[in-house]
Amino acid sequence: MLDLTYPFDSSYLLKKRKAIKRALLSELESRETADEKILEKRIAILGGSTTHDIVEMLELFLLNYGIKTEFYESEYAQYWNDVMFDSAELAGFKPDVIFIHTSTRNITAFPTARGSREDVDALLSNQFSHFEAMWQKAAEVYKCPIIQNNFESPFYRLLGNRDTWDFRGKSNFVSRLNQKFYEYAQNHENFYINDINYMASCYGLQKWADPFYWHMYKYALCVDAIPEFAFNLANIIKSLYGKNKKAIACDLDNTLWGGIVGDDGAENIEIGQETSVGQLYSEFQGYLKAHKDLGVLLTVNSKNDEENALAGLNRPDSVLRPDDFIVIKANWEPKDRNLAATAKELNIGSDAMVFIDDNPAEREIVRSSVQGAAVPEMTAPERYINILDRSGFFEVTQFSSDDLSRNEMYKANAERAKQEASFTDYGDYLRSLEMKAEIMPFAPLYMSRIAQLTNKSNQFNLTTLRCTQGDIERIAADGNYITLYGKLADKFGDNGVVSVVFGHTDEADKSLFHIDLWLMSCRVLKRDMEFAMMDSLVAECKARGIAKLRGYYYPTAKNKMVKDFYAQFGFKKTAEDDDGNTTWEREIGDYENRNHVIEAQ
């Protein structure tokens, strides 16, 4: 919904929240009718201040991301008690995510001018211990992601500029406490910081922390800032559940450089350090290029002759070069068609794309024609970075080594496609790839990537079970489960972890194994990796005395390609309900290995 796209009108959202919610629920209902599976999550909001309006705004943004939410709200300022004293209501709620909404108002003691350095250090330790004990208890009991606000700067400085560096300064104390929070986050998986210190700075600390709202309503921030706060929080939550975008489709003229390369010539477009306008575009190109290291795919979608487009990108002072882009579509086709074609080539959904273009007419065509694609309002070039950055399309909650090399993986896929075209026998082509697979039980090194895959993989995903890293770690530690990850490499490069399988033995019948999740990244489709994974699963099951496998397929709008996955392995369909959910079974005593082209270990 455009009303919920950054930059939005906070006053309008606060005023029209009920109408917007009705529209979003109606839209989600139509998507469910079209067999699209909608995520449903329980979020506990543990507040050190009033949270009702935050909950209402957060619900809107999450609905816009396709996440239905049920909320638990602690009583006012009871955030610590609910966790530490085992609130029966919170325990019964069984949260999927816990958000702790505290602010500088919840720091119970600050240094005084009479305090010694030792006094201040002890005070800092006590304040941090208060939060640390709560986080550890919550992680132990609820085993779900925890999101914690950091602290905004104090709205006054008793010592003036000295307040920021003197050990007795309130500002200095808050900075040191924040640093302790950050160190905890660095050393604990499934723990995330909601950076309200940055948000308050952007919004304007004097407006954000207006004392009127605290003393009148016990709000930790002004009412008008609540939509921006909730949006920032929603971006963390949607990222946890795989709702990030994956690729950027860039226009060129007046988007990546100033001017029109076809009219002005590559030598006359504005880029580089010679003019202030050129510097703006160079900075924006650098911002986009940095996204490659996050695993974001860069593509071009421009109405241009390809020769002119490449000439612009090949200028010596261009930050982005042609090889920074996975796909370049510089032609005169409608941009909505180019976007859909690019998504198909990358084997991702159009809803995983962000389209950036300075032309409002082109933006509107793509927005109305390509379902789910993000189309931010790119206005003046000096605002391009701010708009993309604050939109949260690529919020980083999990980060793995695979993300660093994702662009190279997609380029290697293009090389594989070229090689495939030179073979007449597909089996010969697969053998020519010299594929090697590592198929092993879940390992700590790959927990983040495994969780990431469960939330990103949609097409080759039989049950679309979504798991946090905490879920994955818990399953890996349970001896009743069999877990397998699959890495695949070939002569063109390493694809990283591309397949995940896990399931559990039946409590009543230990000879029966339930396959709870089976997924594979679409970038390795049709390379027999599913055969290698099934061979390994069957071998492990036989080693444990398991005689029968039971698999499940739950249809969604995106996973129809695996509807008959189990049939190819000799499973028999044993049940099907009105929604198309199917159950499959197979005795494995006579199972013969299906993989003949991948060297697996």
DRENGUTOR-853589 format. One record per residue (C-alpha): residue in one letter; x, y, z; residue number from 1. Coordinates in Angstrom, 1 decimal. Layout:
residues N
  residu      px      py      pz  num
       A       X       Y       Z  NUM
...
***
This chain:
residues 601
  residu      px      py      pz  num
       M     0.0     0.0     0.0    1
       L     1.5     3.3    -1.1    2
       D     0.3     5.1     2.1    3
       L     2.7     2.9     4.1    4
       T     5.7     3.4     1.8    5
       Y     8.5     5.6     3.1    6
       P     8.4     8.6     3.2    7
       F     4.8     8.4     4.5    8
       D     2.5    11.0     6.1    9
       S     2.6    10.1     9.8   10
       S    -0.4    12.3    10.7   11
       Y    -2.5    10.7     8.0   12
       L    -1.6     7.2     9.2   13
       L    -2.5     8.1    12.8   14
       K    -5.8     9.6    11.7   15
       K    -6.8     6.9     9.2   16
       R    -5.4     3.8    11.0   17
       K    -8.7     1.9    11.3   18
       A    -9.6     2.4     7.6   19
       I    -6.1     1.4     6.5   20
       K    -6.3    -1.7     8.6   21
       R    -9.6    -2.7     7.1   22
       A    -8.2    -2.3     3.6   23
       L    -5.1    -4.3     4.4   24
       L    -7.1    -7.1     6.0   25
       S    -9.4    -7.2     2.9   26
       E    -6.3    -7.4     0.7   27
       L    -4.8   -10.2     2.7   28
       E    -8.1   -12.1     2.6   29
       S    -8.1   -12.0    -1.2   30
       R    -4.5   -13.2    -1.2   31
       E    -5.5   -16.1     1.1   32
       T    -8.4   -16.9    -1.2   33
       A    -5.9   -17.1    -4.1   34
       D    -4.0   -19.8    -2.1   35
       E    -1.2   -17.6    -1.0   36
       K     0.0   -18.6     2.5   37
       I     0.0   -15.6     4.9   38
       L     2.3   -15.6     7.9   39
       E     0.7   -15.4    11.3   40
       K     2.9   -14.4    14.2   41
       R     2.5   -13.6    17.9   42
       I     4.5   -10.6    19.1   43
       A     4.9    -9.7    22.8   44
       I     5.4    -6.0    23.4   45
       L     7.1    -5.4    26.8   46
       G     7.0    -1.7    27.4   47
       G     8.7     0.7    29.8   48
       S     6.2     3.3    28.6   49
       T     2.8     3.4    26.9   50
       T     2.7     1.1    23.9   51
       H    -0.9     1.1    22.6   52
       D    -0.3     3.4    19.6   53
       I     2.9     1.6    18.7   54
       V     1.1    -1.7    18.5   55
       E    -1.6    -0.2    16.2   56
       M     1.0     1.3    13.9   57
       L     3.2    -1.8    13.9   58
       E     0.2    -3.9    13.0   59
       L    -0.4    -1.8     9.9   60
       F     3.2    -2.1     8.6   61
       L     3.4    -5.8     9.3   62
       L     0.0    -6.4     7.5   63
       N     1.5    -4.5     4.6   64
       Y     4.4    -7.0     4.6   65
       G     1.9    -9.9     4.6   66
       I     2.3   -10.7     8.3   67
       K    -0.8   -11.1    10.4   68
       T    -0.1   -10.4    14.1   69
       E    -1.5   -11.1    17.5   70
       F    -0.1    -8.9    20.2   71
       Y     0.6    -9.2    23.9   72
       E     1.2    -5.9    25.8   73
       S     2.6    -5.8    29.2   74
       E     1.0    -3.5    31.8   75
       Y     2.7    -0.1    32.0   76
       A     6.4    -0.4    33.0   77
       Q     6.0    -4.1    33.8   78
       Y     8.4    -5.2    31.1   79
       W    11.0    -6.6    33.5   80
       N     8.5    -8.2    35.9   81
       D     6.7   -10.1    33.1   82
       V     9.9   -11.9    32.2   83
       M    11.6   -12.3    35.6   84
       F     8.5   -13.3    37.6   85
       D     7.2   -15.7    34.9   86
       S     3.9   -14.0    33.9   87
       A     1.4   -16.7    33.3   88
       E    -0.3   -14.6    30.6   89
       L     2.9   -14.1    28.7   90
       A     3.8   -17.8    29.0   91
       G     0.4   -18.8    27.7   92
       F     0.8   -16.3    24.8   93
       K     3.8   -18.2    23.5   94
       P     5.4   -15.3    21.6   95
       D     7.2   -15.8    18.3   96
       V     9.0   -12.4    18.9   97
       I     9.6   -10.4    22.1   98
       F    10.1    -6.7    21.7   99
       I    11.3    -4.7    24.7  100
       H    10.3    -1.1    24.4  101
       T    12.5     0.9    26.8  102
       S    14.0     4.3    26.5  103
       T    16.3     6.7    28.4  104
       R    13.3     7.3    30.7  105
       N    13.7     3.7    32.0  106
       I    17.3     4.2    33.2  107
       T    16.7     4.3    36.9  108
       A    19.9     6.2    38.0  109
       F    22.4     8.5    36.4  110
       P    25.8     9.8    37.5  111
       T    26.0    12.9    39.7  112
       A    28.6    15.6    39.8  113
       R    29.8    14.3    43.1  114
       G    30.3    10.7    41.9  115
       S    33.7     9.1    41.5  116
       R    34.8     7.2    38.4  117
       E    34.4     4.0    40.4  118
       D    30.9     5.0    41.5  119
       V    29.9     5.6    37.9  120
       D    31.4     2.3    36.7  121
       A    29.4     0.4    39.4  122
       L    26.2     2.3    38.4  123
       L    26.8     1.4    34.7  124
       S    27.3    -2.3    35.6  125
       N    24.1    -2.4    37.7  126
       Q    22.0    -0.8    34.9  127
       F    23.3    -3.2    32.3  128
       S    22.9    -6.2    34.6  129
       H    19.2    -5.3    35.0  130
       F    18.7    -5.8    31.2  131
       E    21.1    -8.6    30.8  132
       A    19.3   -10.8    33.3  133
       M    16.0   -10.2    31.6  134
       W    17.4   -11.0    28.1  135
       Q    18.9   -14.3    29.3  136
       K    15.8   -15.3    31.1  137
       A    13.6   -14.5    28.1  138
       A    16.0   -16.4    25.8  139
       E    16.0   -19.4    28.1  140
       V    12.2   -19.6    28.6  141
       Y    10.8   -18.4    25.2  142
       K    13.6   -19.3    22.8  143
       C    12.5   -16.7    20.3  144
       P    14.0   -13.6    18.7  145
       I    14.4   -10.7    21.2  146
       I    14.4    -7.1    19.9  147
       Q    15.6    -4.5    22.3  148
       N    15.6    -0.7    21.9  149
       N    18.9     1.0    22.5  150
       F    18.8     4.4    24.3  151
       E    18.2     7.8    22.7  152
       S    20.5    10.6    23.8  153
       P    19.2    12.6    26.8  154
       F    17.3    15.7    25.8  155
       Y    19.4    18.0    27.9  156
       R    23.1    18.2    28.7  157
       L    23.8    19.3    32.3  158
       L    27.6    19.7    31.5  159
       G    27.1    21.3    28.1  160
       N    29.5    19.9    25.5  161
       R    31.5    18.3    28.3  162
       D    28.5    16.0    29.0  163
       T    29.4    13.8    26.0  164
       W    33.0    12.8    27.3  165
       D    33.1    13.4    31.0  166
       F    32.5    10.2    33.0  167
       R    29.9    12.1    35.0  168
       G    28.0    13.2    32.0  169
       K    24.5    11.8    31.4  170
       S    25.2    11.7    27.6  171
       N    28.5     9.8    28.2  172
       F    26.7     7.3    30.5  173
       V    24.0     6.6    27.9  174
       S    26.6     6.1    25.2  175
       R    28.5     3.6    27.4  176
       L    25.4     1.7    28.2  177
       N    24.5     1.5    24.6  178
       Q    27.9     0.1    23.8  179
       K    27.3    -2.7    26.4  180
       F    24.0    -3.5    24.6  181
       Y    25.9    -3.7    21.3  182
       E    28.5    -6.0    22.7  183
       Y    25.8    -8.3    24.0  184
       A    24.2    -8.3    20.5  185
       Q    27.5    -9.2    18.9  186
       N    27.9   -12.2    21.2  187
       H    24.3   -13.6    21.2  188
       E    22.4   -14.9    18.2  189
       N    18.7   -14.1    17.9  190
       F    19.1   -10.8    19.7  191
       Y    18.6    -7.6    17.8  192
       I    18.8    -3.8    18.5  193
       N    16.1    -1.4    17.4  194
       D    18.2     1.7    16.9  195
       I    16.0     4.5    18.3  196
       N    19.1     6.5    19.0  197
       Y    19.6     6.9    15.3  198
       M    15.9     7.5    14.7  199
       A    15.6    10.2    17.4  200
       S    18.7    11.9    15.9  201
       C    17.1    11.9    12.4  202
       Y    13.7    13.0    13.7  203
       G    15.1    15.7    15.9  204
       L    15.8    14.9    19.5  205
       Q    14.0    17.9    20.9  206
       K    10.8    16.9    19.1  207
       W    11.2    13.2    19.7  208
       A    11.7    13.5    23.4  209
       D     9.2    16.3    24.1  210
       P     8.6    16.0    27.8  211
       F     4.9    16.9    27.4  212
       Y     4.1    13.4    26.0  213
       W     5.9    11.6    28.8  214
       H     4.3    13.5    31.6  215
       M     0.8    13.6    30.0  216
       Y     0.6    10.1    28.5  217
       K     3.8     8.3    29.6  218
       Y     4.9     8.1    25.9  219
       A     8.6     7.7    25.5  220
       L     8.4     9.6    22.2  221
       C     6.1    12.2    20.7  222
       V     2.9    10.8    19.1  223
       D     3.8    12.0    15.6  224
       A     7.1    10.0    15.6  225
       I     5.2     6.7    16.5  226
       P     4.6     5.7    12.8  227
       E     8.3     6.0    12.0  228
       F     9.2     4.1    15.1  229
       A     6.8     1.3    14.2  230
       F     8.0     1.2    10.6  231
       N    11.6     0.8    11.8  232
       L    10.6    -2.0    14.1  233
       A     8.4    -3.7    11.5  234
       N    11.5    -3.9     9.2  235
       I    13.4    -5.9    11.7  236
       I    10.5    -8.3    12.1  237
       K     9.7    -8.8     8.4  238
       S    13.4    -9.4     7.8  239
       L    13.4   -12.2    10.5  240
       Y    10.7   -13.9     8.5  241
       G    12.2   -13.6     5.0  242
       K    10.2   -10.6     3.7  243
       N    13.3    -8.6     2.5  244
       K    13.7    -7.7    -1.1  245
       K    16.5    -9.4    -3.1  246
       A    17.3    -7.3    -6.1  247
       I    17.4    -3.7    -7.3  248
       A    16.4    -2.7   -10.9  249
       C    18.0     0.6   -11.7  250
       D    17.1     3.2   -14.3  251
       L    20.1     5.0   -15.7  252
       D    19.4     8.5   -17.0  253
       N    18.9    11.0   -14.1  254
       T    19.0     8.0   -11.7  255
       L    22.5     6.7   -11.8  256
       W    23.9     9.8   -13.5  257
       G    22.8    13.3   -14.5  258
       G    21.6    13.8   -18.0  259
       I    20.5    11.5   -20.9  260
       V    23.4     9.5   -22.2  261
       G    21.7     8.9   -25.7  262
       D    21.3    12.7   -26.2  263
       D    24.2    14.2   -24.3  264
       G    26.8    11.5   -25.0  265
       A    28.7     9.5   -22.4  266
       E    31.3    12.2   -22.2  267
       N    28.7    14.9   -21.1  268
       I    26.7    13.1   -18.5  269
       E    27.2    14.3   -14.9  270
       I    29.1    11.8   -12.8  271
       G    32.3    12.0   -10.8  272
       Q    33.9    14.7    -8.8  273
       E    34.0    17.6   -11.3  274
       T    30.6    19.1   -10.3  275
       S    28.4    19.0    -7.2  276
       V    25.7    17.2    -9.2  277
       G    28.1    14.6   -10.4  278
       Q    29.3    14.1    -6.8  279
       L    25.7    13.4    -5.8  280
       Y    25.3    10.6    -8.4  281
       S    28.7     9.2    -7.6  282
       E    27.8     8.9    -3.9  283
       F    24.5     7.2    -4.9  284
       Q    26.3     4.7    -7.1  285
       G    28.7     3.9    -4.3  286
       Y    25.7     3.4    -2.0  287
       L    24.2     0.9    -4.4  288
       K    27.5    -0.9    -5.0  289
       A    27.9    -1.4    -1.2  290
       H    24.7    -3.5    -1.4  291
       K    26.5    -6.1    -3.4  292
       D    28.4    -7.2    -0.2  293
       L    25.0    -7.7     1.5  294
       G    24.0   -10.1    -1.2  295
       V    21.7    -7.7    -3.0  296
       L    21.6    -8.3    -6.8  297
       L    22.0    -5.2    -9.0  298
       T    20.3    -5.0   -12.4  299
       V    19.6    -2.4   -15.0  300
       N    16.2    -1.5   -16.4  301
       S    16.6     1.4   -18.8  302
       K    15.0     2.8   -22.0  303
       N    18.2     3.2   -23.9  304
       D    20.3     1.6   -26.6  305
       E    22.6    -0.9   -24.9  306
       E    25.6     0.6   -26.5  307
       N    24.9     4.0   -24.9  308
       A    24.1     2.4   -21.5  309
       L    27.4     0.5   -21.5  310
       A    29.3     3.7   -22.6  311
       G    27.9     5.5   -19.5  312
       L    28.8     2.7   -17.2  313
       N    32.3     2.3   -18.7  314
       R    33.2     5.9   -18.0  315
       P    36.5     5.9   -15.9  316
       D    34.8     7.9   -13.2  317
       S    31.7     5.7   -12.9  318
       V    31.6     3.9    -9.6  319
       L    29.3     1.2   -11.0  320
       R    30.7    -0.8   -13.9  321
       P    28.9    -3.2   -16.2  322
       D    30.1    -6.3   -14.3  323
       D    28.5    -5.0   -11.1  324
       F    25.1    -5.9   -12.7  325
       I    23.8    -9.4   -13.0  326
       V    21.3    -8.5   -15.7  327
       I    21.4    -5.4   -18.0  328
       K    18.2    -4.6   -19.9  329
       A    18.8    -1.4   -21.9  330
       N    16.2    -1.5   -24.6  331
       W    12.9     0.1   -25.6  332
       E    10.6    -2.4   -24.1  333
       P     8.1    -1.3   -21.4  334
       K     9.9    -1.3   -18.0  335
       D     7.3    -3.5   -16.3  336
       R     8.0    -6.2   -18.9  337
       N    11.7    -5.8   -18.4  338
       L    11.3    -6.1   -14.7  339
       A     9.3    -9.3   -15.0  340
       A    11.8   -10.8   -17.5  341
       T    14.7    -9.9   -15.1  342
       A    12.9   -11.6   -12.2  343
       K    12.4   -14.7   -14.4  344
       E    16.1   -14.8   -15.4  345
       L    17.2   -14.5   -11.8  346
       N    14.6   -17.1   -10.8  347
       I    13.1   -14.9    -8.1  348
       G     9.6   -13.4    -7.8  349
       S     8.8   -10.0    -9.1  350
       D     7.9    -9.2    -5.5  351
       A    11.5    -9.5    -4.6  352
       M    12.5    -6.5    -6.8  353
       V    13.0    -2.9    -5.9  354
       F    12.6    -0.6    -9.0  355
       I    14.3     2.8    -8.8  356
       D    13.5     5.4   -11.5  357
       D    13.4     9.2   -11.4  358
       N    10.4     9.3   -13.8  359
       P     7.0     9.3   -11.9  360
       A     5.2     7.9   -15.0  361
       E     7.5     4.9   -15.2  362
       R     7.2     4.3   -11.5  363
       E     3.4     4.3   -11.7  364
       I     3.3     1.9   -14.6  365
       V     5.5    -0.6   -12.8  366
       R     3.7    -0.1    -9.5  367
       S     0.3    -0.9   -11.1  368
       S     1.5    -3.7   -13.3  369
       V     4.0    -5.7   -11.3  370
       Q     2.4    -7.2    -8.2  371
       G     4.5    -6.8    -5.1  372
       A     7.5    -5.0    -6.6  373
       A     8.7    -2.1    -4.4  374
       V     8.7     1.3    -6.2  375
       P     9.9     4.0    -3.9  376
       E     9.3     7.7    -4.7  377
       M    12.7     8.8    -6.1  378
       T    12.4    12.6    -6.1  379
       A    15.5    14.8    -6.0  380
       P    18.9    13.0    -6.4  381
       E    20.1    14.4    -3.0  382
       R    17.3    12.3    -1.4  383
       Y    17.9     9.1    -3.2  384
       I    20.1     7.5    -0.5  385
       N    17.9     8.6     2.3  386
       I    14.7     7.2     0.7  387
       L    16.2     3.8    -0.1  388
       D    18.0     3.6     3.2  389
       R    15.0     4.5     5.4  390
       S    12.7     2.2     3.4  391
       G    14.3    -0.9     5.0  392
       F    14.0    -3.1     1.9  393
       F    17.2    -5.0     2.8  394
       E    17.2    -4.9     6.6  395
       V    20.0    -7.1     7.8  396
       T    19.1    -9.5    10.6  397
       Q    21.0   -12.6     9.4  398
       F    24.3   -12.3     7.5  399
       S    26.3   -15.2     6.2  400
       S    29.3   -15.8     4.0  401
       D    26.9   -16.8     1.3  402
       D    25.6   -13.3     1.2  403
       L    29.1   -12.0     0.4  404
       S    29.4   -14.1    -2.7  405
       R    25.8   -14.2    -3.9  406
       N    26.5   -12.0    -6.9  407
       E    29.3   -14.2    -8.0  408
       M    27.0   -17.3    -7.6  409
       Y    24.5   -15.7   -10.0  410
       K    27.2   -14.9   -12.5  411
       A    28.4   -18.5   -12.3  412
       N    24.9   -19.6   -13.0  413
       A    25.0   -17.6   -16.2  414
       E    28.2   -19.5   -17.2  415
       R    26.5   -22.8   -16.4  416
       A    23.6   -21.8   -18.7  417
       K    26.0   -21.1   -21.5  418
       Q    27.6   -24.5   -21.0  419
       E    24.3   -26.3   -20.9  420
       A    23.4   -24.8   -24.3  421
       S    26.4   -26.6   -25.8  422
       F    25.3   -30.1   -24.8  423
       T    22.6   -32.3   -26.5  424
       D    22.5   -34.8   -23.6  425
       Y    21.5   -33.3   -20.2  426
       G    23.1   -36.0   -18.2  427
       D    26.4   -35.3   -20.0  428
       Y    26.0   -31.6   -19.1  429
       L    25.5   -32.4   -15.4  430
       R    28.5   -34.7   -15.3  431
       S    30.6   -31.9   -17.0  432
       L    29.9   -29.6   -14.1  433
       E    32.0   -31.8   -11.8  434
       M    29.7   -31.3    -8.9  435
       K    30.6   -32.0    -5.3  436
       A    28.2   -31.9    -2.4  437
       E    28.7   -31.6     1.4  438
       I    25.6   -33.1     3.1  439
       M    25.9   -33.1     6.9  440
       P    23.9   -32.6    10.0  441
       F    23.2   -28.9    10.9  442
       A    26.5   -27.3    12.1  443
       P    27.0   -24.1    14.1  444
       L    28.8   -22.5    11.2  445
       Y    25.7   -22.6     9.0  446
       M    22.9   -22.0    11.5  447
       S    22.4   -18.4    10.3  448
       R    22.3   -19.5     6.6  449
       I    19.9   -22.4     7.3  450
       A    17.5   -20.1     9.1  451
       Q    17.8   -17.6     6.3  452
       L    16.9   -20.3     3.7  453
       T    13.8   -21.4     5.6  454
       N    12.5   -17.8     5.4  455
       K    13.6   -17.1     1.8  456
       S    12.9   -20.2    -0.2  457
       N     9.4   -20.3    -1.6  458
       Q     9.3   -22.2    -4.9  459
       F    11.1   -25.4    -3.9  460
       N     9.7   -25.6    -0.3  461
       L     7.3   -28.4     0.4  462
       T     5.8   -27.1     3.7  463
       T     7.1   -23.5     3.8  464
       L     7.8   -23.9     7.5  465
       R     9.5   -20.7     8.7  466
       C    12.2   -20.9    11.4  467
       T    14.2   -18.5    13.3  468
       Q    17.9   -19.2    14.1  469
       G    16.7   -20.2    17.6  470
       D    14.3   -22.7    16.2  471
       I    17.0   -24.2    14.0  472
       E    19.5   -24.5    17.0  473
       R    16.8   -26.1    19.1  474
       I    16.0   -28.7    16.4  475
       A    19.6   -29.5    15.8  476
       A    20.1   -30.2    19.6  477
       D    17.1   -32.6    19.7  478
       G    18.1   -36.2    19.3  479
       N    14.7   -37.1    18.0  480
       Y    15.4   -35.1    14.8  481
       I    17.5   -35.8    11.8  482
       T    18.9   -32.7    10.2  483
       L    20.7   -32.2     6.9  484
       Y    22.2   -29.2     5.1  485
       G    23.5   -29.5     1.6  486
       K    26.3   -27.4     0.1  487
       L    27.0   -27.7    -3.6  488
       A    30.1   -26.7    -5.6  489
       D    31.2   -27.2    -9.2  490
       K    33.9   -26.1   -11.5  491
       F    32.3   -22.7   -11.9  492
       G    32.2   -22.0    -8.1  493
       D    30.7   -22.7    -4.7  494
       N    26.9   -22.2    -4.3  495
       G    27.1   -22.4    -0.6  496
       V    24.3   -24.0     1.5  497
       V    21.5   -24.6    -0.9  498
       S    19.3   -27.3     0.6  499
       V    17.8   -28.0     4.0  500
       V    15.9   -31.1     5.3  501
       F    14.8   -32.0     8.8  502
       G    12.2   -34.2    10.4  503
       H    11.5   -36.3    13.5  504
       T    10.7   -39.8    14.5  505
       D     7.2   -40.6    15.4  506
       E     6.7   -40.8    19.2  507
       A     4.4   -43.8    19.1  508
       D     6.2   -45.6    16.2  509
       K    10.0   -45.2    16.1  510
       S    10.1   -46.9    12.7  511
       L     8.3   -44.0    11.2  512
       F    10.0   -40.7    10.2  513
       H     8.1   -37.4     9.5  514
       I     9.8   -35.0     7.0  515
       D     8.9   -31.6     8.5  516
       L    10.8   -29.4     6.1  517
       W    12.4   -29.9     2.6  518
       L    13.6   -27.0     0.7  519
       M    16.2   -26.1    -1.9  520
       S    17.4   -22.8    -3.3  521
       C    16.2   -22.2    -6.8  522
       R    19.6   -21.3    -8.1  523
       V    20.5   -25.1    -8.1  524
       L    17.3   -26.4    -9.7  525
       K    17.6   -29.3   -12.1  526
       R    21.1   -30.3   -10.9  527
       D    19.9   -33.5    -9.0  528
       M    20.7   -32.0    -5.6  529
       E    17.4   -33.3    -4.3  530
       F    18.4   -36.8    -5.3  531
       A    21.7   -36.5    -3.3  532
       M    19.7   -35.1    -0.3  533
       M    17.2   -37.9    -0.4  534
       D    19.9   -40.6    -0.7  535
       S    21.6   -39.1     2.4  536
       L    18.3   -38.9     4.3  537
       V    17.4   -42.5     3.6  538
       A    20.9   -43.7     4.6  539
       E    20.6   -41.9     7.9  540
       C    17.1   -43.2     8.5  541
       K    18.2   -46.8     7.8  542
       A    21.1   -46.3    10.2  543
       R    18.6   -45.4    13.0  544
       G    16.3   -48.4    12.2  545
       I    13.6   -46.3    10.5  546
       A    11.6   -48.2     8.0  547
       K     9.1   -45.7     6.6  548
       L     9.1   -42.0     5.6  549
       R     6.1   -39.8     5.7  550
       G     6.3   -36.5     3.7  551
       Y     4.0   -33.6     3.5  552
       Y     3.2   -31.0     0.8  553
       Y     1.3   -27.8     1.7  554
       P     0.4   -25.8    -1.5  555
       T     1.0   -22.1    -1.7  556
       A     0.9   -19.6    -4.6  557
       K     4.6   -20.2    -5.2  558
       N     5.5   -23.8    -4.6  559
       K     3.4   -25.6    -7.2  560
       M     6.6   -26.9    -8.9  561
       V     7.1   -29.4    -6.0  562
       K     3.5   -30.7    -5.9  563
       D     4.5   -34.1    -7.1  564
       F     8.0   -34.1    -5.5  565
       Y     7.5   -37.3    -3.5  566
       A     5.9   -39.2    -6.4  567
       Q     9.3   -39.2    -8.2  568
       F    10.8   -41.1    -5.3  569
       G     8.2   -43.8    -5.2  570
       F     6.1   -42.4    -2.4  571
       K     2.3   -43.1    -2.4  572
       K    -0.2   -40.4    -1.7  573
       T    -2.1   -41.4     1.4  574
       A    -4.2   -38.3     2.2  575
       E    -5.4   -35.1     0.6  576
       D    -7.7   -32.5     2.2  577
       D    -9.9   -29.8     0.6  578
       D    -7.1   -27.3     0.6  579
       G    -4.8   -29.6    -1.4  580
       N    -2.5   -30.5     1.5  581
       T    -1.2   -34.0     0.8  582
       T     0.5   -36.7     2.7  583
       W     2.9   -39.2     1.2  584
       E     4.5   -42.5     2.5  585
       R     7.2   -44.9     1.4  586
       E     8.9   -47.9     2.8  587
       I    12.7   -47.5     2.4  588
       G    13.9   -51.1     2.6  589
       D    14.1   -51.3    -1.2  590
       Y    15.2   -47.7    -1.8  591
       E    18.0   -47.4    -4.4  592
       N    20.2   -44.3    -4.7  593
       R    19.0   -41.8    -7.3  594
       N    22.1   -39.5    -7.5  595
       H    24.6   -40.5   -10.1  596
       V    26.2   -37.1   -11.0  597
       I    27.1   -35.5    -7.7  598
       E    30.1   -36.6    -5.6  599
       A    28.6   -36.4    -2.1  600
       Q    30.2   -36.7     1.3  601
***
